[in-house]
Amino acid sequence: MPSIELSTQCNAEQAEALEHTLFELGALSVTFADAEDQAILEPAVGEMPLWRQLVVTALFGDENTAEAAWRTLRHNRHEHDWHRKTVPERQWERAWMTHFKPMRFGRNTWVVPQGFEPPVPEAVNLSLDPGLAFGTGSHATTALCLEWIDQHDLRDRTVMDFGCGSGILAIAALLHGAREAWCTDIDPQAIEATQANAAKNGVADRIRIVQPEAVEQASPPDILMANILAAPLIDMAPTFARLARPGCRLVLSGILREQTDEVITAYTPDFVDITLRFSEDWALLSSRRSE
């Protein structure tokens, strides 16, 4: 059965009340999108900032409910100009497959979503549940890290994945021969996703979970990876310097091209051999803890 979308534009101050109204009218979901192409970068932890002007879209599952909502909303059209669209029936639970398919990183590393066969069975194949988001490899920042892992010898190394998300980097490192991977994240759901994905890939016994406030109690890593954002990376520079043993390889991603100088400045006192690699507007910084 087709679904019905009702959409309008509003400002950020109106969004919460409008969302509440739409759910009361029977909407199955309500989504916000930017109406002005205004970027929001690096919100503080716990913040959920909205754009100044938003497009609000409500999805209704049947014609009668949508029609009743349409009449109610149109009655108050002096506040919002509403638009209506019929959405063809789809298998929504499998719609992700049109966007998420097996992807290769470097020469020999593949991320393979559940439901697909590995294109190259003899390669390093990382099975990932796309429903457990937090990092699937499709974003340039994650891709840069996976390519770095593919190109380096991780055999018998201890890895720390700071801000582990889905666990994709830690799991990839273990599949490439790392001895163990310490994982930490401020989001408990990310830890759950990491553990679930590690179990799917047969490496759960080599994953070590540590809380962010206790991260300095972990074993000193040979490789420290963090795919987060530039501002927290800059703030974490002294902590990473304490965590990293002499010679430890540091791999940082989530850095916009124009932020690289500031990040380099933060890490120069304790890390040497700093190099950059770019993909789209994003950079990966790799370096080594000074002896």
KOLZA-820443 format. One record per residue (C-alpha): residue number from 1; residue in one letter; z, x, y. Coordinates in nm, 3 decimals. Example, Ala and Ser with C-alpha at 12.3 -4.5 7.8 and 13.67 -1.06 7.14 Angstrom:
REM KOLZA-820443
<1; "A"; <0.780; 1.230; -0.450>>
<2; "S"; <0.714; 1.367; -0.106>>
//
This chain:
REM KOLZA-820443
<1; "M"; <0.000; 0.000; 0.000>>
<2; "P"; <-0.088; 0.137; 0.345>>
<3; "S"; <0.193; 0.220; 0.588>>
<4; "I"; <0.210; 0.145; 0.959>>
<5; "E"; <0.288; 0.398; 1.232>>
<6; "L"; <0.416; 0.294; 1.572>>
<7; "S"; <0.431; 0.565; 1.836>>
<8; "T"; <0.513; 0.614; 2.202>>
<9; "Q"; <0.605; 0.884; 2.451>>
<10; "C"; <0.951; 0.927; 2.603>>
<11; "N"; <1.169; 1.191; 2.765>>
<12; "A"; <1.439; 1.386; 2.583>>
<13; "E"; <1.722; 1.174; 2.729>>
<14; "Q"; <1.573; 0.856; 2.579>>
<15; "A"; <1.501; 0.996; 2.233>>
<16; "E"; <1.833; 0.932; 2.056>>
<17; "A"; <1.861; 0.568; 2.166>>
<18; "L"; <1.497; 0.504; 2.078>>
<19; "E"; <1.541; 0.658; 1.733>>
<20; "H"; <1.842; 0.431; 1.671>>
<21; "T"; <1.642; 0.123; 1.777>>
<22; "L"; <1.352; 0.209; 1.548>>
<23; "F"; <1.576; 0.252; 1.246>>
<24; "E"; <1.744; -0.081; 1.324>>
<25; "L"; <1.398; -0.240; 1.328>>
<26; "G"; <1.334; -0.114; 0.974>>
<27; "A"; <1.158; 0.221; 1.019>>
<28; "L"; <1.151; 0.440; 0.709>>
<29; "S"; <1.139; 0.756; 0.917>>
<30; "V"; <1.131; 0.864; 1.281>>
<31; "T"; <0.979; 1.194; 1.390>>
<32; "F"; <0.961; 1.380; 1.721>>
<33; "A"; <0.670; 1.594; 1.840>>
<34; "D"; <0.607; 1.790; 2.159>>
<35; "A"; <0.404; 1.598; 2.416>>
<36; "E"; <0.349; 1.899; 2.646>>
<37; "D"; <0.289; 2.200; 2.418>>
<38; "Q"; <0.621; 2.347; 2.534>>
<39; "A"; <0.763; 2.619; 2.309>>
<40; "I"; <1.130; 2.625; 2.207>>
<41; "L"; <1.230; 2.973; 2.093>>
<42; "E"; <1.562; 3.101; 1.959>>
<43; "P"; <1.807; 2.813; 2.010>>
<44; "A"; <2.172; 2.902; 1.972>>
<45; "V"; <2.338; 2.840; 1.637>>
<46; "G"; <2.422; 2.470; 1.603>>
<47; "E"; <2.191; 2.360; 1.883>>
<48; "M"; <1.900; 2.122; 1.829>>
<49; "P"; <1.709; 2.130; 2.160>>
<50; "L"; <1.430; 1.881; 2.228>>
<51; "W"; <1.119; 1.913; 2.438>>
<52; "R"; <1.114; 1.755; 2.784>>
<53; "Q"; <0.854; 1.495; 2.681>>
<54; "L"; <0.823; 1.379; 2.321>>
<55; "V"; <0.591; 1.172; 2.110>>
<56; "V"; <0.811; 0.950; 1.892>>
<57; "T"; <0.650; 0.817; 1.573>>
<58; "A"; <0.808; 0.559; 1.341>>
<59; "L"; <0.676; 0.491; 0.991>>
<60; "F"; <0.706; 0.140; 0.843>>
<61; "G"; <0.646; 0.068; 0.477>>
<62; "D"; <0.519; -0.290; 0.497>>
<63; "E"; <0.310; -0.504; 0.729>>
<64; "N"; <0.571; -0.773; 0.798>>
<65; "T"; <0.843; -0.531; 0.907>>
<66; "A"; <0.598; -0.336; 1.122>>
<67; "E"; <0.467; -0.655; 1.283>>
<68; "A"; <0.818; -0.772; 1.373>>
<69; "A"; <0.903; -0.431; 1.517>>
<70; "W"; <0.572; -0.422; 1.705>>
<71; "R"; <0.644; -0.758; 1.870>>
<72; "T"; <0.997; -0.654; 1.967>>
<73; "L"; <0.885; -0.321; 2.110>>
<74; "R"; <0.585; -0.469; 2.293>>
<75; "H"; <0.816; -0.723; 2.454>>
<76; "N"; <0.980; -0.426; 2.629>>
<77; "R"; <0.656; -0.240; 2.699>>
<78; "H"; <0.755; -0.190; 3.064>>
<79; "E"; <0.969; 0.094; 2.926>>
<80; "H"; <0.723; 0.244; 2.673>>
<81; "D"; <0.354; 0.211; 2.597>>
<82; "W"; <0.337; 0.164; 2.218>>
<83; "H"; <0.047; 0.250; 1.988>>
<84; "R"; <-0.015; 0.127; 1.636>>
<85; "K"; <-0.200; 0.292; 1.345>>
<86; "T"; <-0.250; 0.211; 0.977>>
<87; "V"; <-0.185; 0.509; 0.747>>
<88; "P"; <-0.377; 0.510; 0.415>>
<89; "E"; <-0.176; 0.513; 0.095>>
<90; "R"; <-0.099; 0.864; -0.034>>
<91; "Q"; <0.107; 1.029; -0.303>>
<92; "W"; <0.348; 1.168; -0.046>>
<93; "E"; <0.564; 1.346; -0.303>>
<94; "R"; <0.267; 1.572; -0.388>>
<95; "A"; <0.100; 1.589; -0.047>>
<96; "W"; <0.246; 1.939; 0.010>>
<97; "M"; <0.001; 2.074; -0.249>>
<98; "T"; <-0.283; 2.044; 0.000>>
<99; "H"; <-0.106; 2.300; 0.218>>
<100; "F"; <0.097; 2.512; -0.023>>
<101; "K"; <-0.093; 2.686; -0.299>>
<102; "P"; <-0.057; 3.023; -0.473>>
<103; "M"; <-0.066; 3.303; -0.216>>
<104; "R"; <-0.109; 3.677; -0.264>>
<105; "F"; <0.078; 3.935; -0.058>>
<106; "G"; <-0.036; 4.294; -0.069>>
<107; "R"; <-0.209; 4.399; -0.391>>
<108; "N"; <0.014; 4.262; -0.664>>
<109; "T"; <0.262; 4.001; -0.536>>
<110; "W"; <0.201; 3.626; -0.568>>
<111; "V"; <0.411; 3.329; -0.457>>
<112; "V"; <0.331; 3.044; -0.694>>
<113; "P"; <0.459; 2.690; -0.624>>
<114; "Q"; <0.580; 2.482; -0.913>>
<115; "G"; <0.293; 2.291; -1.067>>
<116; "F"; <0.048; 2.580; -1.048>>
<117; "E"; <-0.040; 2.844; -1.303>>
<118; "P"; <-0.024; 3.206; -1.181>>
<119; "P"; <-0.379; 3.309; -1.080>>
<120; "V"; <-0.305; 3.663; -1.208>>
<121; "P"; <-0.054; 3.638; -1.496>>
<122; "E"; <0.003; 4.015; -1.511>>
<123; "A"; <0.092; 4.036; -1.139>>
<124; "V"; <0.441; 3.998; -0.991>>
<125; "N"; <0.463; 3.618; -0.973>>
<126; "L"; <0.743; 3.451; -0.779>>
<127; "S"; <0.789; 3.084; -0.866>>
<128; "L"; <0.906; 2.881; -0.568>>
<129; "D"; <1.005; 2.519; -0.527>>
<130; "P"; <0.842; 2.408; -0.198>>
<131; "G"; <1.099; 2.134; -0.164>>
<132; "L"; <1.360; 2.406; -0.108>>
<133; "A"; <1.213; 2.525; 0.218>>
<134; "F"; <1.372; 2.800; 0.432>>
<135; "G"; <1.078; 3.033; 0.373>>
<136; "T"; <0.776; 2.997; 0.149>>
<137; "G"; <0.561; 3.293; 0.251>>
<138; "S"; <0.323; 3.085; 0.459>>
<139; "H"; <0.466; 3.209; 0.791>>
<140; "A"; <0.352; 3.547; 0.923>>
<141; "T"; <0.708; 3.681; 0.945>>
<142; "T"; <0.776; 3.622; 0.575>>
<143; "A"; <0.429; 3.742; 0.477>>
<144; "L"; <0.489; 4.073; 0.656>>
<145; "C"; <0.811; 4.127; 0.459>>
<146; "L"; <0.649; 4.039; 0.125>>
<147; "E"; <0.366; 4.282; 0.196>>
<148; "W"; <0.622; 4.553; 0.274>>
<149; "I"; <0.797; 4.487; -0.057>>
<150; "D"; <0.464; 4.501; -0.242>>
<151; "Q"; <0.383; 4.841; -0.091>>
<152; "H"; <0.714; 5.022; -0.159>>
<153; "D"; <0.902; 5.145; -0.464>>
<154; "L"; <1.213; 4.930; -0.505>>
<155; "R"; <1.300; 5.034; -0.859>>
<156; "D"; <1.676; 5.063; -0.915>>
<157; "R"; <1.748; 5.003; -0.546>>
<158; "T"; <2.020; 4.782; -0.395>>
<159; "V"; <1.878; 4.534; -0.144>>
<160; "M"; <2.050; 4.321; 0.119>>
<161; "D"; <1.871; 4.006; 0.241>>
<162; "F"; <2.042; 3.909; 0.566>>
<163; "G"; <1.956; 3.547; 0.648>>
<164; "C"; <1.820; 3.488; 0.299>>
<165; "G"; <1.687; 3.133; 0.347>>
<166; "S"; <1.506; 3.041; 0.025>>
<167; "G"; <1.589; 3.382; -0.123>>
<168; "I"; <1.219; 3.467; -0.133>>
<169; "L"; <1.263; 3.828; -0.016>>
<170; "A"; <1.560; 3.908; -0.239>>
<171; "I"; <1.387; 3.755; -0.542>>
<172; "A"; <1.063; 3.940; -0.469>>
<173; "A"; <1.257; 4.266; -0.444>>
<174; "L"; <1.427; 4.201; -0.779>>
<175; "L"; <1.096; 4.116; -0.945>>
<176; "H"; <0.969; 4.451; -0.815>>
<177; "G"; <1.251; 4.633; -0.993>>
<178; "A"; <1.546; 4.633; -0.752>>
<179; "R"; <1.878; 4.663; -0.933>>
<180; "E"; <2.064; 4.395; -0.735>>
<181; "A"; <2.028; 4.193; -0.415>>
<182; "W"; <2.308; 4.091; -0.182>>
<183; "C"; <2.227; 3.766; 0.002>>
<184; "T"; <2.393; 3.606; 0.299>>
<185; "D"; <2.313; 3.315; 0.531>>
<186; "I"; <2.501; 3.098; 0.779>>
<187; "D"; <2.353; 2.782; 0.618>>
<188; "P"; <2.516; 2.674; 0.288>>
<189; "Q"; <2.193; 2.493; 0.192>>
<190; "A"; <2.009; 2.824; 0.215>>
<191; "I"; <2.254; 2.977; -0.032>>
<192; "E"; <2.195; 2.684; -0.270>>
<193; "A"; <1.818; 2.728; -0.235>>
<194; "T"; <1.848; 3.103; -0.302>>
<195; "Q"; <2.052; 3.046; -0.616>>
<196; "A"; <1.818; 2.774; -0.745>>
<197; "N"; <1.507; 2.984; -0.686>>
<198; "A"; <1.672; 3.292; -0.839>>
<199; "A"; <1.745; 3.092; -1.155>>
<200; "K"; <1.382; 2.975; -1.172>>
<201; "N"; <1.269; 3.337; -1.162>>
<202; "G"; <1.518; 3.470; -1.414>>
<203; "V"; <1.704; 3.696; -1.169>>
<204; "A"; <2.017; 3.492; -1.097>>
<205; "D"; <2.236; 3.751; -1.271>>
<206; "R"; <2.132; 4.014; -1.017>>
<207; "I"; <2.190; 3.801; -0.704>>
<208; "R"; <2.517; 3.863; -0.521>>
<209; "I"; <2.624; 3.608; -0.258>>
<210; "V"; <2.842; 3.721; 0.030>>
<211; "Q"; <2.959; 3.520; 0.332>>
<212; "P"; <2.836; 3.646; 0.672>>
<213; "E"; <3.189; 3.725; 0.789>>
<214; "A"; <3.248; 3.937; 0.478>>
<215; "V"; <2.910; 4.109; 0.468>>
<216; "E"; <3.060; 4.456; 0.529>>
<217; "Q"; <3.241; 4.426; 0.195>>
<218; "A"; <2.908; 4.430; 0.009>>
<219; "S"; <2.776; 4.743; -0.161>>
<220; "P"; <2.596; 4.968; 0.089>>
<221; "P"; <2.227; 4.881; 0.050>>
<222; "D"; <1.937; 5.116; -0.002>>
<223; "I"; <1.715; 4.859; 0.171>>
<224; "L"; <1.836; 4.615; 0.436>>
<225; "M"; <1.601; 4.327; 0.520>>
<226; "A"; <1.645; 4.059; 0.787>>
<227; "N"; <1.380; 3.800; 0.871>>
<228; "I"; <1.554; 3.603; 1.147>>
<229; "L"; <1.486; 3.619; 1.524>>
<230; "A"; <1.490; 3.891; 1.787>>
<231; "A"; <1.808; 3.786; 1.969>>
<232; "P"; <2.036; 3.788; 1.661>>
<233; "L"; <1.865; 4.105; 1.536>>
<234; "I"; <1.955; 4.279; 1.862>>
<235; "D"; <2.313; 4.149; 1.840>>
<236; "M"; <2.340; 4.267; 1.478>>
<237; "A"; <2.224; 4.626; 1.544>>
<238; "P"; <2.578; 4.775; 1.539>>
<239; "T"; <2.665; 4.580; 1.222>>
<240; "F"; <2.348; 4.691; 1.046>>
<241; "A"; <2.422; 5.051; 1.146>>
<242; "R"; <2.762; 5.023; 0.974>>
<243; "L"; <2.616; 4.851; 0.665>>
<244; "A"; <2.334; 5.098; 0.608>>
<245; "R"; <2.405; 5.418; 0.418>>
<246; "P"; <2.225; 5.734; 0.544>>
<247; "G"; <1.859; 5.708; 0.455>>
<248; "C"; <1.874; 5.329; 0.407>>
<249; "R"; <1.541; 5.162; 0.481>>
<250; "L"; <1.563; 4.889; 0.746>>
<251; "V"; <1.306; 4.607; 0.752>>
<252; "L"; <1.326; 4.354; 1.037>>
<253; "S"; <1.097; 4.057; 1.098>>
<254; "G"; <1.096; 3.742; 1.310>>
<255; "I"; <1.014; 3.948; 1.620>>
<256; "L"; <0.752; 3.835; 1.869>>
<257; "R"; <0.510; 4.102; 1.987>>
<258; "E"; <0.653; 4.101; 2.341>>
<259; "Q"; <1.009; 4.145; 2.206>>
<260; "T"; <0.946; 4.468; 2.017>>
<261; "D"; <1.053; 4.708; 2.295>>
<262; "E"; <1.392; 4.540; 2.330>>
<263; "V"; <1.453; 4.547; 1.954>>
<264; "I"; <1.349; 4.913; 1.931>>
<265; "T"; <1.591; 4.999; 2.212>>
<266; "A"; <1.877; 4.833; 2.022>>
<267; "Y"; <1.809; 5.028; 1.700>>
<268; "T"; <1.707; 5.369; 1.833>>
<269; "P"; <2.064; 5.510; 1.853>>
<270; "D"; <2.116; 5.485; 1.474>>
<271; "F"; <1.773; 5.453; 1.312>>
<272; "V"; <1.474; 5.688; 1.305>>
<273; "D"; <1.107; 5.679; 1.204>>
<274; "I"; <1.059; 5.337; 1.362>>
<275; "T"; <0.717; 5.184; 1.293>>
<276; "L"; <0.566; 4.845; 1.372>>
<277; "R"; <0.321; 4.626; 1.188>>
<278; "F"; <0.172; 4.311; 1.340>>
<279; "S"; <0.039; 3.980; 1.213>>
<280; "E"; <-0.075; 3.719; 1.462>>
<281; "D"; <0.190; 3.725; 1.739>>
<282; "W"; <0.465; 3.857; 1.511>>
<283; "A"; <0.591; 4.206; 1.433>>
<284; "L"; <0.770; 4.374; 1.145>>
<285; "L"; <0.983; 4.675; 1.235>>
<286; "S"; <1.064; 4.928; 0.963>>
<287; "S"; <1.283; 5.234; 1.003>>
<288; "R"; <1.540; 5.454; 0.831>>
<289; "R"; <1.912; 5.503; 0.892>>
<290; "S"; <1.966; 5.848; 1.037>>
<291; "E"; <2.144; 6.103; 0.818>>
//
